[in-house]
């Protein structure tokens, strides 16, 4: 399944496409595919990434400011 097909099925794909993480989404999907993650797992991980992207954007956090202390 291509990266585009994985995103088609994602309910909140707009949270990824309109976020600071947008340029990382396709490489991330390919990374997971190359390591033979199941489609369901990839879909779940994309949902988590979409939620994180939404949080970054709405909180006004710069991508470079994301670190362990911010997320904890």
The first five atom37 places (N, CA, C, CB, O) and aatype in JSON, in Angstrom:
{
  "aatype": [20, 20, 20, 20, 20, 20, 20, 20, 20, 20, 20, 20, 20, 20, 20, 20, 20, 20, 20, 20, 20, 20, 20, 20, 20, 20, 20, 20, 20, 20, 20, 20, 20, 20, 20, 20, 20, 20, 20, 20, 20, 20, 20, 20, 20, 20, 20, 20, 20, 20, 20, 20, 20, 20, 20, 20, 20, 20, 20, 20, 20, 20, 20, 20, 20, 20, 20, 20, 20, 20, 20, 20],
  "atom_mask": [
    [1, 1, 1, 1, 1],
    [1, 1, 1, 1, 1],
    [1, 1, 1, 1, 1],
    [1, 1, 1, 1, 1],
    [1, 1, 1, 1, 1],
    [1, 1, 1, 1, 1],
    [1, 1, 1, 1, 1],
    [1, 1, 1, 1, 1],
    [1, 1, 1, 1, 1],
    [1, 1, 1, 1, 1],
    [1, 1, 1, 1, 1],
    [1, 1, 1, 1, 1],
    [1, 1, 1, 1, 1],
    [1, 1, 1, 1, 1],
    [1, 1, 1, 1, 1],
    [1, 1, 1, 1, 1],
    [1, 1, 1, 1, 1],
    [1, 1, 1, 1, 1],
    [1, 1, 1, 1, 1],
    [1, 1, 1, 1, 1],
    [1, 1, 1, 1, 1],
    [1, 1, 1, 1, 1],
    [1, 1, 1, 1, 1],
    [1, 1, 1, 1, 1],
    [1, 1, 1, 1, 1],
    [1, 1, 1, 1, 1],
    [1, 1, 1, 1, 1],
    [1, 1, 1, 1, 1],
    [1, 1, 1, 1, 1],
    [1, 1, 1, 1, 1],
    [1, 1, 1, 1, 1],
    [1, 1, 1, 1, 1],
    [1, 1, 1, 1, 1],
    [1, 1, 1, 1, 1],
    [1, 1, 1, 1, 1],
    [1, 1, 1, 1, 1],
    [1, 1, 1, 1, 1],
    [1, 1, 1, 1, 1],
    [1, 1, 1, 1, 1],
    [1, 1, 1, 1, 1],
    [1, 1, 1, 1, 1],
    [1, 1, 1, 1, 1],
    [1, 1, 1, 1, 1],
    [1, 1, 1, 1, 1],
    [1, 1, 1, 1, 1],
    [1, 1, 1, 1, 1],
    [1, 1, 1, 1, 1],
    [1, 1, 1, 1, 1],
    [1, 1, 1, 1, 1],
    [1, 1, 1, 1, 1],
    [1, 1, 1, 1, 1],
    [1, 1, 1, 1, 1],
    [1, 1, 1, 1, 1],
    [1, 1, 1, 1, 1],
    [1, 1, 1, 1, 1],
    [1, 1, 1, 1, 1],
    [1, 1, 1, 1, 1],
    [1, 1, 1, 1, 1],
    [1, 1, 1, 1, 1],
    [1, 1, 1, 1, 1],
    [1, 1, 1, 1, 1],
    [1, 1, 1, 1, 1],
    [1, 1, 1, 1, 1],
    [1, 1, 1, 1, 1],
    [1, 1, 1, 1, 1],
    [1, 1, 1, 1, 1],
    [1, 1, 1, 1, 1],
    [1, 1, 1, 1, 1],
    [1, 1, 1, 1, 1],
    [1, 1, 1, 1, 1],
    [1, 1, 1, 1, 1],
    [1, 1, 1, 1, 1]
  ],
  "atom_positions": [
    [[0.86, -1.18, 0.0], [0.0, 0.0, 0.0], [0.9, 1.24, 0.0], [-0.98, 0.0, 1.24], [1.88, 1.3, 0.75]],
    [[0.58, 2.19, -0.82], [1.4, 3.4, -0.91], [1.13, 4.33, 0.27], [1.13, 4.13, -2.23], [0.16, 4.15, 1.01]],
    [[2.0, 5.32, 0.43], [1.83, 6.32, 1.48], [0.5, 7.05, 1.29], [3.0, 7.34, 1.49], [-0.21, 7.33, 2.26]],
    [[0.16, 7.35, 0.02], [-1.1, 8.05, -0.26], [-2.3, 7.23, 0.18], [-1.2, 8.36, -1.75], [-3.26, 7.78, 0.72]],
    [[-2.26, 5.93, -0.03], [-3.39, 5.06, 0.37], [-3.5, 5.01, 1.89], [-3.22, 3.63, -0.21], [-4.61, 4.96, 2.43]],
    [[-2.37, 5.01, 2.57], [-2.4, 5.01, 4.03], [-3.06, 6.27, 4.56], [-0.98, 4.87, 4.6], [-3.81, 6.23, 5.53]],
    [[-2.78, 7.38, 3.92], [-3.35, 8.66, 4.35], [-4.81, 8.79, 3.98], [-2.57, 9.8, 3.75], [-5.57, 9.44, 4.69]],
    [[-5.23, 8.18, 2.87], [-6.63, 8.23, 2.45], [-7.56, 7.72, 3.53], [-6.83, 7.42, 1.17], [-8.65, 8.25, 3.72]],
    [[-7.14, 6.71, 4.22], [-7.98, 6.06, 5.22], [-7.96, 6.77, 6.57], [-7.54, 4.64, 5.39], [-8.74, 6.42, 7.46]],
    [[-7.08, 7.74, 6.73], [-6.94, 8.43, 8.01], [-8.01, 9.49, 8.18], [-5.55, 9.07, 8.12], [-8.17, 10.37, 7.32]],
    [[-8.75, 9.41, 9.27], [-9.87, 10.34, 9.49], [-9.41, 11.8, 9.57], [-10.6, 9.97, 10.77], [-10.07, 12.67, 9.01]],
    [[-8.33, 12.08, 10.25], [-7.88, 13.46, 10.44], [-6.58, 13.72, 9.68], [-7.68, 13.76, 11.94], [-5.62, 14.27, 10.23]],
    [[-6.55, 13.33, 8.41], [-5.34, 13.56, 7.62], [-5.02, 15.04, 7.46], [-5.5, 12.92, 6.25], [-3.87, 15.4, 7.21]],
    [[-6.05, 15.9, 7.6], [-5.81, 17.34, 7.53], [-4.91, 17.8, 8.68], [-7.14, 18.11, 7.55], [-4.19, 18.79, 8.54]],
    [[-4.95, 17.1, 9.81], [-4.09, 17.45, 10.93], [-2.63, 17.2, 10.57], [-4.48, 16.66, 12.18], [-1.73, 17.81, 11.16]],
    [[-2.38, 16.31, 9.63], [-1.01, 16.06, 9.18], [-0.63, 16.96, 8.02], [-0.86, 14.6, 8.77], [0.47, 17.52, 7.99]],
    [[-1.52, 17.11, 7.06], [-1.17, 17.88, 5.86], [-1.01, 19.36, 6.13], [-2.23, 17.68, 4.8], [-0.29, 20.05, 5.41]],
    [[-1.67, 19.88, 7.17], [-1.59, 21.3, 7.52], [-0.73, 21.54, 8.76], [-2.98, 21.86, 7.73], [-1.0, 22.46, 9.52]],
    [[0.27, 20.72, 8.95], [1.07, 20.82, 10.17], [2.55, 20.99, 9.88], [0.86, 19.6, 11.03], [3.0, 20.82, 8.75]],
    [[3.3, 21.34, 10.92], [4.76, 21.43, 10.76], [5.4, 20.08, 10.44], [5.38, 22.0, 12.02], [6.55, 20.03, 9.99]],
    [[4.69, 19.0, 10.67], [5.23, 17.66, 10.41], [4.91, 17.13, 9.02], [4.71, 16.7, 11.43], [5.28, 16.01, 8.69]],
    [[4.23, 17.9, 8.2], [3.76, 17.44, 6.89], [4.87, 16.82, 6.04], [3.14, 18.59, 6.14], [4.65, 15.81, 5.38]],
    [[6.03, 17.42, 6.05], [7.11, 16.91, 5.19], [7.7, 15.59, 5.7], [8.22, 17.95, 5.08], [8.44, 14.93, 4.98]],
    [[7.38, 15.2, 6.92], [7.91, 13.97, 7.49], [6.98, 12.77, 7.32], [8.19, 14.17, 8.95], [7.38, 11.63, 7.55]],
    [[5.74, 13.01, 6.91], [4.73, 11.95, 6.9], [5.07, 10.83, 5.91], [3.36, 12.53, 6.56], [5.12, 9.67, 6.29]],
    [[5.3, 11.16, 4.66], [5.62, 10.12, 3.66], [6.89, 9.36, 4.0], [5.76, 10.74, 2.28], [6.89, 8.13, 3.93]],
    [[7.98, 10.04, 4.37], [9.17, 9.28, 4.77], [8.92, 8.38, 5.98], [10.32, 10.23, 5.07], [9.48, 7.29, 6.08]],
    [[8.08, 8.83, 6.91], [7.76, 8.02, 8.08], [7.0, 6.76, 7.67], [6.93, 8.84, 9.09], [7.28, 5.67, 8.16]],
    [[6.04, 6.91, 6.77], [5.29, 5.75, 6.29], [6.22, 4.77, 5.6], [4.15, 6.19, 5.33], [6.15, 3.57, 5.84]],
    [[7.09, 5.28, 4.76], [8.04, 4.41, 4.05], [8.98, 3.72, 5.04], [8.84, 5.23, 3.02], [9.32, 2.55, 4.85]],
    [[9.42, 4.43, 6.07], [10.27, 3.85, 7.11], [9.56, 2.66, 7.75], [10.62, 4.92, 8.18], [10.16, 1.59, 7.91]],
    [[8.29, 2.84, 8.1], [7.53, 1.76, 8.73], [7.31, 0.59, 7.77], [6.19, 2.28, 9.23], [7.4, -0.57, 8.16]],
    [[7.01, 0.9, 6.51], [6.8, -0.15, 5.5], [8.07, -0.96, 5.28], [6.32, 0.47, 4.17], [8.03, -2.19, 5.18]],
    [[9.2, -0.27, 5.2], [10.48, -0.96, 4.98], [10.82, -1.9, 6.13], [11.6, 0.06, 4.8], [11.58, -2.85, 5.95]],
    [[10.26, -1.64, 7.29], [10.48, -2.5, 8.44], [9.33, -3.49, 8.64], [10.66, -1.67, 9.69], [9.23, -4.15, 9.67]],
    [[8.48, -3.56, 7.62], [7.41, -4.55, 7.54], [6.35, -4.43, 8.64], [8.0, -5.92, 7.59], [5.82, -5.43, 9.11]],
    [[6.06, -3.2, 9.04], [4.96, -2.98, 9.97], [3.65, -3.28, 9.25], [4.97, -1.52, 10.53], [3.52, -3.02, 8.05]],
    [[2.69, -3.8, 9.97], [1.38, -4.13, 9.4], [0.62, -2.84, 9.07], [0.56, -5.01, 10.39], [0.83, -1.8, 9.7]],
    [[-0.26, -2.92, 8.07], [-1.05, -1.75, 7.67], [-1.84, -1.17, 8.84], [-2.0, -2.13, 6.53], [-1.94, 0.05, 8.98]],
    [[-2.4, -2.03, 9.66], [-3.17, -1.55, 10.82], [-2.29, -0.79, 11.8], [-3.83, -2.73, 11.54], [-2.72, 0.21, 12.36]],
    [[-1.09, -1.26, 11.99], [-0.15, -0.6, 12.9], [0.22, 0.76, 12.35], [1.11, -1.45, 13.12], [0.24, 1.75, 13.08]],
    [[0.52, 0.83, 11.06], [0.86, 2.09, 10.42], [-0.3, 3.07, 10.55], [1.22, 1.87, 8.93], [-0.1, 4.25, 10.85]],
    [[-1.51, 2.59, 10.32], [-2.69, 3.44, 10.45], [-2.81, 3.99, 11.88], [-3.97, 2.64, 10.07], [-3.1, 5.17, 12.07]],
    [[-2.59, 3.15, 12.86], [-2.65, 3.58, 14.26], [-1.58, 4.62, 14.56], [-2.5, 2.38, 15.2], [-1.84, 5.63, 15.21]],
    [[-0.37, 4.36, 14.09], [0.74, 5.3, 14.32], [0.46, 6.64, 13.64], [2.07, 4.71, 13.81], [0.79, 7.69, 14.19]],
    [[-0.13, 6.61, 12.46], [-0.46, 7.86, 11.77], [-1.52, 8.65, 12.54], [-0.95, 7.58, 10.35], [-1.48, 9.88, 12.58]],
    [[-2.46, 7.94, 13.14], [-3.47, 8.61, 13.97], [-2.82, 9.31, 15.15], [-4.51, 7.6, 14.46], [-3.18, 10.43, 15.49]],
    [[-1.86, 8.65, 15.77], [-1.13, 9.26, 16.89], [-0.32, 10.46, 16.41], [-0.2, 8.23, 17.56], [-0.3, 11.5, 17.07]],
    [[0.33, 10.31, 15.28], [1.12, 11.4, 14.73], [0.23, 12.59, 14.36], [1.9, 10.93, 13.49], [0.62, 13.74, 14.55]],
    [[-0.96, 12.31, 13.82], [-1.9, 13.38, 13.48], [-2.31, 14.15, 14.73], [-3.15, 12.8, 12.77], [-2.38, 15.38, 14.71]],
    [[-2.59, 13.43, 15.8], [-2.98, 14.09, 17.04], [-1.82, 14.93, 17.58], [-3.42, 13.05, 18.09], [-2.04, 16.06, 18.03]],
    [[-0.62, 14.42, 17.55], [0.55, 15.16, 18.0], [0.77, 16.4, 17.13], [1.8, 14.25, 17.96], [1.1, 17.47, 17.65]],
    [[0.58, 16.26, 15.83], [0.72, 17.39, 14.9], [-0.3, 18.48, 15.22], [0.55, 16.93, 13.45], [0.02, 19.67, 15.2]],
    [[-1.52, 18.06, 15.51], [-2.57, 19.01, 15.86], [-2.19, 19.78, 17.13], [-3.92, 18.29, 16.04], [-2.36, 20.99, 17.21]],
    [[-1.68, 19.05, 18.1], [-1.26, 19.67, 19.36], [-0.14, 20.69, 19.13], [-0.81, 18.59, 20.36], [-0.18, 21.79, 19.67]],
    [[0.85, 20.31, 18.34], [1.96, 21.23, 18.04], [1.42, 22.51, 17.41], [2.98, 20.56, 17.09], [1.79, 23.62, 17.81]],
    [[0.55, 22.35, 16.44], [0.04, 23.51, 15.71], [-0.84, 24.4, 16.6], [-0.77, 23.06, 14.49], [-0.66, 25.61, 16.62]],
    [[-1.76, 23.81, 17.33], [-2.68, 24.61, 18.14], [-2.0, 25.23, 19.35], [-3.85, 23.76, 18.59], [-2.42, 26.28, 19.83]],
    [[-0.96, 24.58, 19.86], [-0.23, 25.12, 21.0], [0.78, 26.18, 20.57], [0.49, 24.0, 21.74], [1.36, 26.87, 21.4]],
    [[0.99, 26.31, 19.26], [1.94, 27.29, 18.75], [3.39, 26.94, 19.05], [1.63, 28.64, 19.33], [4.24, 27.82, 19.19]],
    [[3.66, 25.65, 19.14], [5.0, 25.17, 19.45], [5.82, 25.07, 18.17], [4.95, 23.79, 20.17], [5.37, 24.5, 17.18]],
    [[7.0, 25.63, 18.2], [7.93, 25.48, 17.07], [8.45, 24.04, 17.05], [9.12, 26.51, 17.16], [8.73, 23.47, 18.1]],
    [[8.57, 23.48, 15.87], [9.0, 22.09, 15.74], [10.36, 21.87, 16.41], [9.07, 21.68, 14.26], [10.58, 20.84, 17.05]],
    [[11.26, 22.81, 16.27], [12.58, 22.66, 16.88], [12.55, 22.72, 18.41], [13.51, 23.73, 16.35], [13.51, 22.32, 19.06]],
    [[11.46, 23.2, 18.97], [11.32, 23.29, 20.43], [10.79, 21.99, 21.04], [10.4, 24.44, 20.8], [10.75, 21.86, 22.26]],
    [[10.39, 21.04, 20.22], [9.87, 19.77, 20.73], [11.02, 18.92, 21.22], [9.05, 19.02, 19.64], [11.93, 18.57, 20.46]],
    [[10.98, 18.6, 22.5], [11.95, 17.71, 23.1], [11.28, 16.94, 24.24], [13.19, 18.5, 23.62], [10.09, 17.11, 24.48]],
    [[12.03, 16.12, 24.9], [11.49, 15.26, 25.94], [10.82, 16.08, 27.05], [12.6, 14.37, 26.52], [9.75, 15.71, 27.53]],
    [[11.43, 17.17, 27.46], [10.87, 17.95, 28.56], [9.55, 18.6, 28.18], [11.87, 19.02, 29.01], [8.69, 18.79, 29.04]],
    [[9.36, 18.93, 26.93], [8.1, 19.54, 26.48], [6.98, 18.51, 26.44], [8.28, 20.17, 25.09], [5.84, 18.81, 26.81]],
    [[7.29, 17.33, 26.01], [6.27, 16.29, 25.83], [5.87, 15.65, 27.15], [6.78, 15.22, 24.88], [4.72, 15.24, 27.31]],
    [[6.8, 15.56, 28.09], [6.47, 14.93, 29.4], [5.52, 15.78, 30.11], [7.71, 14.72, 30.27], [5.11, 15.45, 31.22]]
  ]
}
